[in-house]
């Protein structure tokens, strides 16, 4: 299978914030919850004033408030999420982070790289295509030999690589939203992205000519990733449970139309 590095980016990645080395430890001296994120509506995205908003954005803020910490958001390249965590520029990965999958380049479970919080939301990957080509994509087998776009280092990339096979190709994108441009332009046959994002974009606005193909993919769950051994994991879990018990988490999910996807699983440990 050919691998193609995509140069089509929709904007300039912002990496302006520097965080002290202490922020990666998760120790009791930490005062900031620094979340590694990408632009991914409805989880993390910028509002009309340029401020970060979204379900995960507000969820992290509520957790930080419970813990008496200040929340900050660091935009990262998803393919560099683990190195950002190790370097201490962030102390958690909080961005619709699929926990029950493997990394494409190593085949290793993500739980081998990070400690996961409780899972809190159901998700699945989906295939985005041009609506006019819907008849061509009736099953996973129809993806073989095609050219796909997926965010580098994502669960979607893992599926895409397997789906297209040796005869196909995968275009690596810096962010999931970029893959919609690749499909719309005809540079690729399809994209594999999180269904929560696809439901926001496909079939409306600039992407009114795109659609979600009727191909059922495996279920996934979102969780927050922390550096191995960080005591932030247990602290955040406690705050998540509190927000679930007092109804604030359910209220937040309803605000973003995610009440049917919300599911806090306190038994989940990656």
DRENMARRO-317135 format. One record per residue: chain; x, z, y of N, C-alpha, C, CB in turn. Coordinates in steps of 0.001 Angstrom, whole numbers, plus 500000, padded with zeros to 6 digits. Atoms other than C-alpha are relative to their C-alpha. Glycine has a CB too. Example, Ala and Ser with C-alpha at 12.3 -4.5 7.8 and 13.67 -1.06 7.14 Angstrom:
BEGIN
  mol     n_x     n_z     n_y    ca_x    ca_z    ca_y     c_x     c_z     c_y    cb_x    cb_z    cb_y
    A  500890  500000  498810  512300  507800  495500  500900  500000  501200  499008  501246  500027
    A  499180  499940  498810  513670  507140  498940  499230  500730  501090  500414  498585  500462
% end
This chain:
BEGIN
  mol     n_x     n_z     n_y    ca_x    ca_z    ca_y     c_x     c_z     c_y    cb_x    cb_z    cb_y
    A  500839  500000  498798  500000  500000  500000  500866  500000  501239  499055  501212  500012
    A  499280  500058  498735  501269  499092  503452  499565  501147  500897  499768  498650  500699
    A  500344  499006  498990  501388  501763  506157  500304  499390  501358  500787  501346  499787
    A  499870  500576  498666  500904  500672  509777  499880  501115  501009  498933  498900  500257
    A  500070  498989  498944  501616  502869  512768  499272  499400  501191  501424  500499  500410
    A  500815  500540  498918  498974  502329  515425  500585  500365  501349  498567  500506  499897
    A  499540  499761  498636  500060  501956  519042  498840  500083  500967  500957  498909  500436
    A  501182  499988  499122  496496  501930  520379  499568  501421  500250  498838  499189  499388
    A  500365  498639  499624  496068  505241  522140  499059  499951  501187  501254  500847  500328
    A  500971  500016  498913  493221  506089  524470  500451  500789  501221  498693  500542  499516
    A  499577  499211  498852  495148  508416  526725  501361  500598  499727  498979  501101  500321
    A  498698  499356  500124  498297  510394  527265  499808  501409  499484  500753  500011  501350
    A  500103  498661  500577  498737  513487  525111  500578  501018  500965  500725  500074  498638
    A  499569  498960  499073  498991  516592  527224  500727  501088  499241  498804  500586  500770
    A  499228  498966  500683  501744  518966  526184  500652  500904  501043  501075  499370  499063
    A  499407  499343  498855  502246  520896  529374  500211  501486  499905  499195  499744  501134
    A  499968  498543  500013  501973  524471  528238  501133  500526  499129  498670  500551  499511
    A  498941  499362  500773  504900  526610  527088  499570  501414  499689  501356  499982  500761
    A  500429  498686  500434  504193  529748  525096  501209  500792  499553  498960  499899  498872
    A  498885  499173  500415  506562  532650  524511  500090  500054  498488  499870  501402  500573
    A  499803  499956  501444  508057  532963  521024  499200  501102  499351  501454  500176  499678
    A  500751  498884  500578  506183  536209  520558  498613  499603  499571  499911  501130  500980
    A  501381  500377  500299  502883  534356  520396  499805  499525  498578  499549  498933  500939
    A  500159  500513  501355  503600  533001  516911  499942  501111  498968  501125  499058  499668
    A  499874  498944  500991  504013  536368  515249  498685  500587  499581  500864  501073  500516
    A  501272  499374  500319  500424  537538  515395  500097  501504  499994  499504  499519  498671
    A  499810  498560  500003  501751  541042  515941  499132  500690  501014  501429  500335  500255
    A  500876  499220  499136  500049  543837  517811  500328  499818  501465  500082  501456  499642
    A  499635  500188  498606  501952  542939  520970  499456  498715  500593  501480  500020  500140
    A  500522  501266  499503  500298  539526  521229  498809  500230  500918  499604  499090  498837
    A  501135  499911  499090  497923  539082  524165  499256  498686  500107  500460  500435  501367
    A  500624  501313  499911  497088  535397  523718  499666  499459  498611  500918  499024  500743
    A  500365  500763  501171  495238  533453  521081  500171  498536  500396  498523  500325  499508
    A  499665  501362  499589  496853  530020  521484  499584  499043  498888  501525  499862  500318
    A  500625  500853  501007  494792  527405  519640  500513  498575  500106  498479  500023  500144
    A  499611  501400  500066  496215  524059  518589  498764  499146  499748  501061  499771  498897
    A  501222  500808  500079  493517  521423  519126  500298  498524  500260  498955  500511  501008
    A  500013  501399  499564  492834  517711  519477  498613  499734  500586  500332  499002  498803
    A  501301  500375  499439  489999  515953  521300  499093  499544  498871  500148  498881  501076
    A  500875  500251  501148  487200  516014  518747  498621  500577  500298  500591  500619  498691
    A  501373  499585  499680  483584  516171  519888  499173  500084  498716  499342  499008  501008
    A  500405  498946  499062  481602  518382  519315  500812  501291  499879  498551  500317  499794
    A  499234  498774  500235  484359  520846  518316  500863  500383  501209  500885  499832  498767
    A  499157  499793  498813  486894  520498  521159  500028  498705  500801  501457  500444  499601
    A  499933  501185  499153  486573  518069  524046  499942  500433  501461  498846  499008  499669
    A  499983  499669  498575  486843  517928  527837  498661  499656  500647  501144  499258  500715
    A  501251  500256  499291  483781  518223  530048  500263  499150  501233  499313  501323  500395
    A  499873  500854  498822  483155  516318  533268  501007  500491  501017  498686  499866  500655
    A  499020  499423  499070  485476  518672  535145  501398  500053  499406  499573  501397  500409
    A  498684  500003  500637  488321  518228  532678  500340  501263  499244  501035  499769  501017
    A  499763  498751  500715  487925  521654  531089  499630  499856  498526  499203  501146  500640
    A  500307  500043  501422  487960  522183  527339  498681  500699  499712  501126  500640  499192
    A  501267  499414  500429  484568  522841  525784  499761  499579  498563  498814  499559  500926
    A  500307  500342  501381  482876  522445  522394  499796  501228  499144  501094  499151  499418
    A  500298  498869  500877  481867  524606  519471  501247  500823  499686  499370  499507  498707
    A  498788  499251  500345  485388  525531  518321  500638  500628  501233  501008  499087  499302
    A  499451  499463  498751  486513  525990  521923  499320  501315  500365  499838  498983  501145
    A  500743  498793  499634  483764  528516  522619  500075  501068  498908  498542  499651  500283
    A  499866  499054  501104  484030  530104  519170  501314  500768  500136  499934  499267  498635
    A  498696  499354  499813  487735  530801  519756  499973  500970  501179  501093  498943  500218
    A  500097  499125  498829  486921  532254  523180  499241  501289  499677  499311  499263  501154
    A  500765  498812  500400  484327  534615  521677  500827  500918  499116  498719  499591  499269
    A  499131  499207  500873  486783  535747  519000  501074  500704  500822  500650  499107  498919
    A  498967  499399  499146  489507  536318  521594  499427  501156  500809  500603  498945  500945
    A  500653  498926  499242  487067  538381  523650  499807  501238  499126  498641  499524  500552
    A  500171  498885  500936  486289  540526  520601  501317  500734  499763  499437  499494  498669
    A  498689  499428  500294  490007  541082  520073  500738  500478  501254  500846  498982  499274
    A  499343  499606  498757  490805  541771  523740  501188  499127  500334  500440  501428  499918
    A  498912  500940  499758  493009  538691  523920  499543  498906  500958  500496  499387  498676
    A  500280  501164  499168  493226  535747  526296  500125  498763  499121  500971  499925  501235
    A  499943  501217  500793  492471  532360  524731  500606  498871  500810  498609  499613  499505
    A  499432  501192  499388  494477  529237  525513  499906  498858  498997  501477  500240  500448
    A  500140  501171  500851  494191  525683  524189  501183  499075  500223  498672  499268  500278
    A  498835  500878  499940  497221  523540  523385  499675  498710  499252  501265  500695  499397
    A  500266  501274  500656  496557  519854  522704  501240  499551  499235  499574  498927  501032
    A  498883  500357  500864  498725  518696  519821  499729  498668  499316  500252  501100  498955
    A  500173  501113  500920  499325  515661  517653  499691  500606  498643  501275  499067  499950
    A  500450  499371  501247  497482  516450  514441  501054  499923  498903  498715  499346  499518
    A  498958  500137  501010  500330  515174  512294  501135  500998  500163  500553  498616  500036
    A  498932  499023  499726  502597  517805  513891  499481  501437  500018  500669  499684  501336
    A  500635  498679  499888  500242  520775  513482  500821  501120  499388  498651  499970  499347
    A  499237  498930  500646  502449  522714  511067  501293  500313  500738  500311  499624  498566
    A  498771  499759  499244  505638  522227  513071  499710  500721  501311  500722  498679  500277
    A  500401  499281  498786  503798  523372  516219  499788  501475  499692  498713  499388  500601
    A  500252  498619  500409  502719  526499  514357  501308  500735  499726  499104  500034  498755
    A  498712  499388  500320  506221  527188  513059  500843  500224  501252  500764  499129  499010
    A  499200  499889  498773  507780  526591  516492  499469  501066  500946  500040  498667  500716
    A  500568  498971  499140  505422  529108  518097  499334  499479  501249  501046  500948  500385
    A  500728  500530  498848  503858  526728  520636  498505  500286  499872  500241  498487  500139
    A  501373  499551  500259  500548  527711  519023  500075  501128  498982  499082  498819  499483
    A  500009  498999  501070  499567  530669  516855  498806  499855  499075  500011  501387  500589
    A  501014  500353  500986  496589  529084  515142  499606  498537  500183  498759  500923  500125
    A  500524  501363  499965  495122  525666  514298  498486  500131  499930  500574  499104  498815
    A  501450  499746  499906  491479  525726  515410  499317  498756  500552  499694  501246  500907
    A  500462  501303  499523  490015  522242  515550  499320  499219  498882  501172  499190  500570
    A  500628  500671  501118  487624  521351  512770  501014  499756  498894  499369  498685  500448
    A  498880  500084  500933  490484  522087  510355  499467  500114  498568  501056  501116  500293
    A  500472  500005  501380  489473  521078  506815  500950  500805  499124  499868  498557  499472
    A  499151  499083  500762  490742  523808  504515  500156  499605  498540  499443  501387  500078
    A  499970  500301  501431  489892  522536  501037  500383  498549  499738  498647  500298  499370
    A  499473  501345  500243  492021  519387  500924  501507  500088  499870  499599  499015  501142
    A  498544  500054  500137  495620  518284  500392  500573  499128  501102  500412  499460  498605
    A  499315  500847  499034  498175  516696  502700  500427  498692  499330  501225  500735  500600
    A  499748  501318  500585  498607  512973  502119  501460  499801  499611  499585  498919  500969
    A  498589  500324  500228  502387  512847  502373  500640  500857  498916  500774  500159  501281
    A  499380  499114  500982  503102  515778  500031  499129  500249  498774  500333  501309  500644
    A  500905  499700  501096  500015  516128  497853  499779  501487  499805  500521  499406  498738
    A  500136  498549  500102  500160  519874  498493  498741  500484  500710  501233  500693  500585
    A  501154  499394  499364  497145  522024  499303  500389  500543  501375  499419  501118  499116
    A  499718  499482  498664  496896  522986  502965  500240  501507  499994  498855  499666  500937
    A  499802  498548  500087  496779  526628  501886  501444  500361  499653  499056  500597  498958
    A  498577  499739  500234  500447  526272  500901  500781  500029  501306  500589  498942  499066
    A  499333  500057  498702  501294  525714  504570  499541  501094  500952  499767  498659  500633
    A  500560  499016  499072  499013  528217  506321  499153  501019  499251  499159  499305  501085
    A  501018  499057  500455  496892  531293  505781  498699  499624  500696  500407  501495  500304
    A  501279  500386  499427  493217  530446  506301  499107  501206  500276  499292  499036  499075
    A  501050  499038  499699  490494  532475  507943  498840  499777  499039  499531  499875  501476
    A  501249  500312  500685  487021  532700  506482  499612  498569  500376  498861  501025  500378
    A  500552  501310  499621  485474  529238  506330  498696  500242  500762  499755  499083  498730
    A  501151  499747  499130  482690  528825  508875  499076  498803  500190  500481  500451  501332
    A  500863  501164  499786  481295  525299  508767  500179  498982  498886  500296  499351  501357
    A  499984  501061  501000  480369  522621  506242  500266  498660  500683  498664  499961  499216
    A  499685  501314  499461  481670  519100  506771  500224  499048  498834  501250  500053  500934
    A  499540  500978  500971  482478  515916  504908  500566  498815  500755  498854  499562  499046
    A  499495  501227  499412  484413  512754  505586  498925  498921  499883  501322  499551  499310
    A  500924  501131  500094  482510  509540  506226  500728  498722  500400  498747  500224  500899
    A  499423  501307  499704  483221  505838  506573  499247  499370  501168  499954  499076  498752
    A  500593  500630  498812  482605  504238  509988  500358  498520  499995  500497  500689  501320
    A  499833  501452  500066  482128  500463  510119  499264  499341  501169  499477  499446  498643
    A  500859  500750  499093  480719  497757  512356  498633  499872  499341  500606  498591  500338
    A  501350  499996  500560  476957  497922  511874  499649  498661  499351  498984  500331  501087
    A  500314  501328  500520  476781  494172  511271  500614  499732  498626  500470  498952  500971
    A  499331  500181  501292  479020  494591  508201  499511  501008  498958  501514  500128  500172
    A  500483  498952  500895  476935  497307  506536  499827  499525  498560  498692  500537  500510
    A  500216  500524  501344  476152  495067  503570  501263  499900  499173  499370  498661  500083
    A  498727  500116  500716  479848  494874  502689  500483  501331  499427  501057  499437  500924
    A  499483  498680  500362  480258  498627  502253  498900  500843  499371  500583  500715  501233
    A  501070  499305  500715  477850  499926  499630  500521  501106  499092  499203  499015  499185
    A  499426  499002  500905  480249  502050  497565  501464  500222  500343  499852  499561  498523
    A  498584  499714  499768  483703  503623  497587  500878  498877  499461  500392  501334  499352
    A  499242  501096  500589  484883  500747  495388  500133  498814  500959  499340  499549  498707
    A  499961  501122  499057  484106  498298  498210  501098  500160  501052  498652  499855  500688
    A  498944  499748  499016  486891  499878  500290  501365  499512  499525  500071  501481  500314
    A  498714  500419  500560  489664  498732  497971  500483  498693  500620  499891  499847  498486
    A  499396  501201  499440  492050  496214  499493  499753  499790  501469  499516  498834  499278
    A  500322  500133  498576  490685  496741  503002  501065  500706  500862  498588  500590  500292
    A  499144  499299  499042  492475  497988  506136  499190  501099  500660  500580  499021  501066
    A  500711  498835  499477  491473  501479  507258  500768  500635  501145  499764  501028  498893
    A  499373  499182  498961  492152  503695  510265  499647  501451  499726  499537  499567  501436
    A  500228  498563  500175  492516  507473  510026  501006  500772  500840  500110  500408  498501
    A  499096  499138  499246  494043  510297  512023  501148  500430  499097  499251  501237  500568
    A  498823  499635  500793  497579  510968  510810  499954  501490  499642  501305  499669  500776
    A  499986  498619  500460  497727  514126  508720  498626  500588  499760  500716  500837  500979
    A  501367  499495  500143  493940  514391  508398  499497  499869  498573  499065  499263  500943
    A  500656  500157  501296  491666  514792  505394  499510  498563  499834  498823  500993  499858
    A  500438  501381  500050  490361  511340  506292  501108  499063  499542  499494  499573  501350
    A  498865  500820  500425  493822  509863  505835  500207  500124  498494  501283  500413  500754
    A  499835  499788  501438  494047  511418  502366  499034  499123  499213  499784  501480  499643
    A  500990  500829  500691  490823  509694  501321  500297  498523  500195  498589  500320  500498
    A  499779  501414  499694  491681  506395  503031  501123  499404  499164  500312  499827  501474
    A  498861  500483  500778  495034  506052  501288  499587  499713  498561  501146  501024  500028
    A  500454  500187  501376  493414  506487  497887  498970  498870  499907  499403  501305  499456
    A  501097  500967  500061  490398  504318  498726  500464  498549  500104  499016  500285  501098
    A  499583  501394  499810  492238  501190  499912  500929  499523  498899  500683  499837  501343
    A  499105  500359  501093  494779  501282  497088  501231  499242  500450  499265  499187  498999
    A  498742  500687  499709  498033  499378  496859  499799  498689  500753  500745  499732  498717
    A  500242  501299  499353  496435  496157  498083  499533  500141  501446  498967  499214  499212
    A  500500  499785  498649  495129  497737  501290  501043  500571  500934  498819  500908  499966
    A  499101  499428  498998  496632  499306  504400  499269  501076  500791  500543  498902  500949
    A  500559  498939  499176  496098  502414  506526  500714  500030  501342  500113  501367  499292
    A  499473  499901  498642  496577  502502  510291  499946  501463  500418  499196  499095  500998
    A  499941  498612  499551  497731  505925  511480  499647  500093  501480  501398  500596  499744
    A  500382  499765  498607  496048  507115  514691  500359  501426  500402  498487  499744  500207
    A  499616  498673  499523  497068  510065  516842  498823  500959  500041  500620  499898  501374
    A  501201  499156  499937  493466  511350  517043  498843  499245  499364  499659  500399  501476
    A  501134  500635  500661  490196  510700  515217  499237  499048  500918  499061  501055  499473
    A  500765  500847  499082  488530  509291  518320  500631  498621  500167  499881  500677  501358
    A  499330  501295  499857  491136  506518  518451  499585  499017  498920  501501  500182  499969
    A  500347  500892  501106  489972  505157  515106  498750  499178  500306  499790  500805  498723
    A  501206  500738  499638  486644  504099  516640  500359  498732  500766  499058  500881  500838
    A  499530  501175  499264  488499  501723  518963  500550  498964  499026  501081  500396  501037
    A  499427  500913  500992  490346  500253  515975  498899  499232  499259  500872  500781  498995
    A  501113  500654  500696  487058  499538  514181  499284  499029  500942  499003  501055  499452
    A  500743  500815  499028  485319  498197  517287  500751  498711  500328  499747  500802  501290
    A  499191  501174  499645  488204  495829  518086  500175  499032  498834  501362  500442  500494
    A  499801  500845  501164  488274  494484  514551  501394  500092  499414  499710  498592  500353
    A  498637  499833  500509  491851  495667  513996  500003  500555  498578  500798  500922  500921
    A  500138  499448  501346  490653  497511  510872  498579  499723  499501  500312  501536  499985
    A  501321  500204  500587  487728  497146  508487  499118  501227  500123  500130  499616  498552
    A  500774  498762  499926  486688  500787  508615  500904  501155  500398  499309  500298  498653
    A  499283  498771  499702  487688  504280  509674  499431  501114  499138  499903  500357  501508
    A  500464  498807  500710  487482  507577  507817  500194  501190  500935  500774  500206  498635
    A  499983  498892  499049  486585  510524  510066  499034  501080  499550  499643  499515  501418
    A  500948  498928  500274  484735  513829  510000  498597  499562  500415  500408  501299  500739
    A  501363  500454  499728  480999  513258  509856  499420  500629  501264  499106  500314  498818
    A  500513  499363  498785  480351  515737  512686  500388  499196  501238  500529  501441  500117
    A  499566  500863  498895  482365  513495  515005  499254  498676  499962  501520  499755  499938
    A  500650  501304  500128  480854  510275  513651  498555  500047  500476  500055  499523  498555
    A  501392  499877  499563  477326  511537  514282  499884  500061  501516  499366  501236  499386
    A  499996  499933  498537  478273  512128  517933  500247  498630  500626  501061  500987  500479
    A  499531  501224  499358  479834  508709  518564  499398  498709  499451  501467  499928  499878
    A  500452  501263  500591  478734  506016  516103  498542  499714  500337  500186  500029  498483
    A  501364  500408  499690  475652  504109  517219  499542  500313  501403  499084  500632  499060
    A  500392  499684  498619  475704  505216  520863  501121  499654  500972  499629  501491  500132
    A  499025  500262  498946  477433  504419  524140  500932  498840  499694  500809  501225  500246
    A  499001  501037  500246  480655  502446  523797  500058  499578  498541  501357  500479  500439
    A  499923  500289  501439  480256  502579  520026  498622  499747  499404  500677  501155  499262
    A  501354  500288  500459  476643  501442  519765  499983  498963  498871  499151  499512  501166
    A  499925  501020  501048  477787  498622  517464  500621  500521  498711  500791  498817  500492
    A  499412  499398  501192  479306  501043  514938  498955  500833  499261  501218  500869  500373
    A  500945  499248  500822  477545  502854  512101  500739  500749  498904  498942  499065  499389
    A  499463  499259  501138  478162  505340  509307  499541  499295  498724  499535  501506  500021
    A  500332  500689  501246  478320  503552  505959  499330  500965  499025  501267  499383  499363
    A  500715  499168  500966  476091  504819  503164  500828  500309  498775  498728  499330  499583
    A  499095  499631  501089  479012  506065  501068  500178  501514  500018  501383  499269  500132
    A  499948  498539  500059  478795  509706  499984  501398  500463  499610  498958  500543  499001
    A  498676  499463  500280  482108  511576  500137  499894  501507  499734  500972  499714  501181
    A  500060  498581  500375  482975  515113  498887  499811  500928  501189  501254  500387  499267
    A  500216  498985  498960  481944  518204  500844  501307  500717  500341  498938  501024  499542
    A  498822  499270  499514  484508  520150  502894  499544  501226  500780  500900  499087  500890
    A  500286  498862  499127  484732  523361  504873  501085  500097  501068  499910  501323  499183
    A  499056  499737  498914  486374  524226  508183  500419  501465  499978  499378  499635  501370
    A  499479  498637  499829  488579  527284  508667  501117  499932  501036  500521  500606  498629
    A  498904  499926  499033  491252  528446  511116  501295  500250  499236  499750  501124  501065
    A  498716  499840  500676  494883  528116  510036  500976  500819  500821  500600  498649  499693
    A  499011  499132  499357  497533  530750  510824  501338  499904  499275  499508  501464  500026
    A  498685  499958  500622  501238  531052  510168  499971  500967  498827  501085  500411  501023
    A  499960  499155  501179  501918  532513  506748  500445  501411  500357  500928  499402  498952
    A  499652  498599  499757  501923  536310  506909  499531  500558  501326  501454  500159  499917
    A  500464  499524  498696  500350  536521  510376  498860  500992  499833  499551  498823  500879
    A  501103  499032  500082  498187  539600  510853  498821  499585  500876  500486  501393  500412
    A  501130  500530  499244  496005  537522  513178  498874  499553  499064  500453  498828  500881
    A  501021  500473  500939  494226  536192  510090  498939  501063  499762  500641  499596  498671
    A  500941  498909  500272  492657  539544  509244  499220  500385  501252  500746  501222  499453
    A  500665  499633  498748  491880  540298  512896  498904  498990  500357  501029  500094  501143
    A  500977  501039  499680  490141  536974  513455  498839  500036  499015  500662  498613  499992
    A  501074  499872  500986  488201  537381  510215  499012  501099  500385  500584  500287  498617
    A  500862  498901  499590  486890  540700  511460  499120  499634  501174  500825  501201  500345
    A  500772  500419  498831  485826  539198  514771  498948  498968  499615  500928  499430  501080
    A  500974  500995  500477  484135  536268  512998  498790  500686  499365  500659  499041  498981
    A  501076  499275  500686  482130  538690  510859  499101  500695  501021  500584  501037  499002
    A  500774  499341  498948  481052  540641  513952  499094  499010  500718  500933  500678  501004
    A  500768  501014  499281  479925  537475  515736  498893  499402  499133  500925  498894  500491
    A  501043  500447  500913  478005  536404  512657  498887  501042  499898  500590  499712  498614
    A  500976  498921  500165  476304  539778  512266  499137  500216  501244  500714  501288  499654
    A  500775  499752  498776  475268  540050  515929  499244  498768  500506  500920  500497  501088
    A  500773  501192  499675  473840  536523  516019  500635  499058  501008  498697  500407  500505
    A  499389  500847  498972  476229  535110  518647  500530  498696  499417  501128  500749  500696
    A  499476  501205  500625  477763  532643  516207  498868  498999  499734  500732  500350  498689
    A  501157  500865  500243  474345  531281  515246  499499  499381  501302  498870  500792  499323
    A  500427  500507  498697  473420  530932  518930  500920  498863  500462  499986  501140  501045
    A  499030  501019  499599  476614  528958  519563  499798  498722  499196  501436  500519  499820
    A  500224  501177  500844  475969  526645  516622  498758  499236  500446  499862  500413  498526
    A  501236  500642  499541  472442  525968  517872  500227  499249  501303  498889  501040  500181
    A  499693  500645  498723  473807  525119  521319  500570  498603  499785  500986  500852  500805
    A  499354  501287  500264  475827  522276  519801  499324  499218  498882  501452  500216  499652
    A  500737  500713  501040  473230  521218  517232  500650  500075  498632  499844  498573  500387
    A  499256  499854  501251  475350  522523  514346  499445  501100  499105  501449  500281  500297
    A  500557  498876  500758  473014  525196  512982  499862  499692  498511  498647  500384  500564
    A  500145  500347  501413  472533  523271  509730  501343  499891  499281  499247  498695  499867
    A  498656  500091  500590  476292  523052  509182  500711  501350  499973  500844  498996  500775
    A  499353  498693  499907  477184  526647  510065  499843  500772  498691  499414  500811  501172
    A  500055  499185  501211  478080  528755  507023  501268  500844  499916  499839  499110  498728
    A  498840  499110  500062  480413  531750  507287  500130  500529  498568  499865  501184  501029
    A  499744  499561  501365  481936  532416  503872  501140  501008  500008  500333  498794  499078
    A  499001  498935  499944  483739  535763  503818  500827  500101  498717  499323  501324  500271
    A  499235  499994  501245  484969  535108  500271  501055  498915  499987  499078  499830  498813
    A  499057  501123  499976  486910  532006  501297  501375  500465  500450  499490  498882  500927
    A  498630  499650  499631  490675  532412  501361  500932  498798  499815  500495  501197  499160
    A  499187  501201  500089  491883  528809  501218  500252  499602  498565  501310  500199  500712
% end
